[in-house]
């Protein structure tokens, strides 16, 4: 109490606040409705319930060991003898054979064409004269061999005469061409048929002949 009095003396404001609160409380209590409300107020009853008893954990029963069962030997079942049955016989029929078309017979190859016999100019009955030796060429010593290519008709006449190989002297080549154009030939033959064909005719010019 002395400590509280000291605080009040030190704080005049605190003392004023206490006096003011007490005055308000006395004023309220002097008011009739407030006194009735306080007298009729139902006291609040609070009951404390006791704590629930602790529950002990229940222990589960331990599993019982399972006894191992020894398998009993099984007795072999008697096998009944059965009479073998003959397998059913099946008949097999060959599949129908479809007729195959006849393959065409290859036609025989035509016979090879007969070889052509070349024309001839050396037959005795032809009476072909030898070429005339040019006098100038003989005096100058010109000599050589001329090769002519002659196309012979089916009648044995020269259709065309060409110079195949020259002798090296124009006078000898010209004499050979003019002479052979007048000759007669044996026409070429292919089997029993006469055909026109080419033939090589050599003409030689020699001073010693």
C-alpha positions as CSV (number, residue, x, y, z in Angstrom):
1,X,0.0,0.0,0.0
2,X,2.7,2.4,0.6
3,X,4.2,1.6,-2.8
4,X,0.8,2.2,-4.5
5,X,0.4,5.5,-2.6
6,X,3.8,6.5,-3.8
7,X,2.9,5.8,-7.4
8,X,-0.3,7.8,-7.1
9,X,1.6,10.7,-5.6
10,X,4.1,10.6,-8.3
11,X,1.4,10.5,-11.0
12,X,-1.5,12.9,-10.4
13,X,-3.1,11.8,-13.7
14,X,-3.4,8.2,-12.4
15,X,-5.2,9.5,-9.3
16,X,-7.6,11.4,-11.4
17,X,-8.4,8.4,-13.5
18,X,-9.1,6.2,-10.4
19,X,-11.4,8.7,-9.0
20,X,-13.3,9.1,-12.2
21,X,-13.8,5.3,-12.6
22,X,-15.1,5.0,-9.0
23,X,-17.6,7.8,-9.6
24,X,-18.9,6.2,-12.8
25,X,-19.3,2.8,-11.0
26,X,-21.3,4.5,-8.1
27,X,-23.5,6.3,-10.6
28,X,-24.3,3.0,-12.4
29,X,-25.1,1.2,-9.2
30,X,-27.4,3.9,-8.2
31,X,-29.5,3.4,-11.3
32,X,-32.4,0.9,-10.7
33,X,-32.4,-1.0,-14.1
34,X,-28.7,-1.7,-13.8
35,X,-29.2,-3.2,-10.4
36,X,-32.0,-5.5,-11.6
37,X,-29.9,-6.7,-14.6
38,X,-27.0,-7.6,-12.3
39,X,-29.3,-9.4,-9.9
40,X,-31.0,-11.4,-12.6
41,X,-27.9,-12.5,-14.4
42,X,-27.5,-16.3,-14.5
43,X,-24.2,-17.4,-13.2
44,X,-22.1,-19.4,-15.7
45,X,-21.4,-22.8,-14.3
46,X,-18.2,-24.5,-15.7
47,X,-17.7,-28.1,-14.8
48,X,-14.4,-29.8,-15.4
49,X,-14.7,-33.4,-16.8
50,X,-12.2,-35.9,-15.6
51,X,-9.6,-37.0,-18.2
52,X,-10.5,-40.3,-19.9
53,X,-8.7,-43.4,-18.6
54,X,-5.7,-44.4,-20.6
55,X,-6.4,-47.4,-22.9
56,X,-3.8,-50.2,-22.8
57,X,-2.8,-51.6,-26.1
58,X,-4.2,-55.0,-26.7
59,X,-1.7,-57.7,-27.4
60,X,-2.5,-59.9,-30.4
61,X,-2.1,-63.6,-29.9
62,X,1.0,-65.1,-31.4
63,X,0.4,-67.3,-34.5
64,X,0.7,-71.0,-33.8
65,X,3.3,-72.8,-35.9
66,X,1.8,-74.8,-38.7
67,X,2.7,-78.4,-38.6
68,X,4.2,-79.8,-41.8
69,X,2.1,-82.5,-43.4
70,X,4.0,-85.4,-45.0
71,X,2.5,-86.3,-48.4
72,X,1.1,-89.7,-48.5
73,X,2.4,-92.0,-51.3
74,X,-0.2,-92.4,-54.0
75,X,-0.9,-95.9,-55.2
76,X,-0.6,-96.4,-59.0
77,X,-3.9,-96.8,-60.7
78,X,-4.3,-100.0,-62.7
79,X,-4.2,-99.5,-66.4
80,X,-6.9,-101.3,-68.3
81,X,-5.8,-103.0,-71.5
82,X,-7.8,-101.9,-74.5
83,X,-8.1,-103.7,-77.7
84,X,-6.5,-101.7,-80.5
85,X,-9.0,-100.6,-83.1
86,X,-8.1,-100.7,-86.8
87,X,-7.6,-97.3,-88.3
88,X,-10.4,-96.3,-90.7
89,X,-9.4,-96.9,-94.3
90,X,-9.6,-94.0,-96.6
91,X,-9.7,-94.1,-100.3
92,X,-7.5,-91.7,-102.3
93,X,-8.5,-90.4,-105.6
94,X,-6.0,-88.8,-108.0
95,X,-6.9,-85.2,-108.8
96,X,-8.4,-84.7,-112.2
97,X,-5.8,-83.8,-114.8
98,X,-6.6,-80.9,-117.0
99,X,-5.8,-81.4,-120.6
100,X,-2.8,-79.4,-121.7
101,X,-2.9,-77.6,-125.0
102,X,-0.7,-79.1,-127.6
103,X,2.5,-77.1,-128.1
104,X,2.9,-75.9,-131.7
105,X,5.5,-77.8,-133.6
106,X,8.3,-75.6,-134.6
107,X,8.5,-75.3,-138.3
108,X,11.5,-76.7,-139.9
109,X,14.1,-74.1,-140.8
110,X,14.4,-73.4,-144.5
111,X,17.3,-74.9,-146.2
112,X,20.4,-72.8,-146.4
113,X,20.8,-70.9,-149.6
114,X,23.0,-72.5,-152.0
115,X,26.4,-71.0,-152.5
116,X,26.9,-68.8,-155.5
117,X,29.4,-70.0,-158.1
118,X,31.3,-66.8,-159.3
119,X,31.4,-65.9,-163.0
120,X,34.2,-67.3,-165.2
121,X,36.2,-65.7,-167.9
122,X,38.9,-68.3,-168.6
123,X,36.8,-70.9,-170.5
124,X,38.4,-71.9,-173.8
125,X,35.2,-71.7,-175.8
126,X,34.8,-68.0,-174.9
127,X,37.7,-67.0,-177.2
128,X,38.4,-63.8,-175.3
129,X,41.4,-62.0,-177.0
130,X,44.3,-60.7,-174.9
131,X,44.7,-57.0,-174.5
132,X,46.9,-55.2,-177.1
133,X,50.2,-54.1,-175.7
134,X,50.6,-50.3,-176.5
135,X,53.7,-49.8,-178.8
136,X,54.8,-46.7,-176.9
137,X,54.6,-48.5,-173.6
138,X,56.7,-51.4,-175.0
139,X,59.3,-49.0,-176.4
140,X,59.5,-47.1,-173.1
141,X,59.6,-50.4,-171.1
142,X,56.3,-49.9,-169.3
143,X,55.0,-53.1,-167.8
144,X,52.8,-54.1,-164.8
145,X,49.6,-55.8,-163.6
146,X,46.1,-54.4,-163.8
147,X,43.3,-55.7,-161.6
148,X,39.7,-55.1,-162.9
149,X,36.4,-55.5,-161.0
150,X,33.7,-56.7,-163.5
151,X,29.9,-57.0,-162.9
152,X,28.7,-59.9,-165.1
153,X,25.0,-60.2,-166.1
154,X,23.0,-63.4,-166.2
155,X,23.7,-63.5,-170.0
156,X,27.5,-63.5,-169.3
157,X,28.1,-59.9,-170.5
158,X,30.1,-57.3,-168.6
159,X,27.7,-54.7,-167.3
160,X,30.3,-52.6,-165.5
161,X,34.1,-52.6,-165.5
162,X,36.1,-50.8,-162.8
163,X,39.8,-50.3,-162.2
164,X,40.6,-52.1,-158.9
165,X,44.4,-51.9,-158.9
166,X,46.5,-49.8,-161.4
167,X,49.6,-51.0,-163.1
168,X,51.2,-47.6,-162.6
169,X,50.9,-46.6,-166.2
170,X,47.7,-45.0,-167.7
171,X,48.3,-46.5,-171.2
172,X,48.4,-50.1,-169.8
173,X,45.3,-49.4,-167.6
174,X,43.3,-48.0,-170.5
175,X,44.2,-50.9,-172.8
176,X,43.0,-53.4,-170.2
177,X,39.7,-51.7,-169.6
178,X,38.9,-51.5,-173.4
179,X,39.7,-55.1,-174.0
180,X,37.7,-56.6,-171.0
181,X,34.6,-54.6,-172.0
182,X,34.5,-56.8,-175.1
183,X,34.9,-60.1,-173.4
184,X,32.3,-62.8,-172.6
185,X,31.8,-64.5,-169.4
186,X,30.1,-67.6,-167.9
187,X,27.4,-66.2,-165.7
188,X,27.4,-66.9,-162.0
189,X,25.1,-69.7,-160.8
190,X,23.2,-70.2,-157.5
191,X,22.0,-73.8,-157.7
192,X,20.4,-74.2,-161.0
193,X,19.7,-70.4,-161.5
194,X,22.0,-67.9,-163.2
195,X,22.5,-64.7,-161.2
196,X,24.5,-61.5,-161.8
197,X,27.7,-61.2,-159.7
198,X,31.1,-59.4,-159.5
199,X,34.4,-61.1,-160.4
200,X,38.0,-59.9,-160.3
201,X,39.9,-60.1,-163.7
202,X,43.8,-59.7,-163.6
203,X,45.6,-58.4,-166.7
204,X,49.4,-58.6,-166.9
205,X,51.6,-56.6,-169.2
206,X,55.2,-57.9,-169.7
207,X,57.7,-57.0,-172.4
208,X,59.1,-60.5,-172.4
209,X,55.8,-62.1,-173.4
